[in-house]
Amino acid sequence: MIRTLKTGGCLILIDWVVGKPFNKEYRAFTKRRLKKLFGVGEKTVLTGIFNGPLVPPIGRFLSARLPWLYFAVQTFCPFMVGQKVFVLKKLSKLRSAPQ
């Protein structure tokens, strides 16, 4: 993905906070995995990490019954967030070269 991204362009990654249990192939993103997979610090820079939607059962309940409370719960109860959004920005070729 990074190879085809325009210099200065942004890449948005959305992934679950917790991987699937009993499945080693599906693991959640961590900063360490982002650095390994997308060259954070060399080819890209991590510009932001944001909370995504709440865990589906809680999100559905709040959306249907108390929609005004959804974003407050998302902000003040980060342990109920089911996904994270990572924003990466591609560095220029001059900055990505080793010094």
Secondary structure, 3 states (H helix, E strand, C coil): CCCCCCCCCEEEEEEECCCCCCCCCCCCCCHHHHHHHHCECCCEEEEEEEECCECHHHHHHHHHHCHHHHHHHHHHCHHHECEEEEEEEECCHHHHCCC
